[in-house]
């Protein structure tokens, strides 16, 4: 799967999504929930002293004002529908007054 294909998978949830961070003319982001995703590192498969198959580790961050199992289920269903295994961690960001749910996938 490519990054553009992953973008399409995430967009299918109906949740606003962008790569890395939200930037526009006014520097504003959409209201929550919204998502960002980015390549955090690679975990390539090597053969014959070369990268045989590149594998990118992607962090998908879902931001919500309130804990929302329904919203999380939308993301999880989209990832499962695309046959992307995932792991999830959660934290509350005090300074932003929101939950950050990070889904880790490899593409």
Secondary structure, DSSP 8 states (H G I E B T S, - for coil): --HHHHHHHHHTTTSEEEESS---TT----SSSEEEEEEEEE--EEETTEEEE--EEEEEEEEESS--HHHHHHHHHHHHHTT---EEEEEEETTTTEEEEEEEEE-
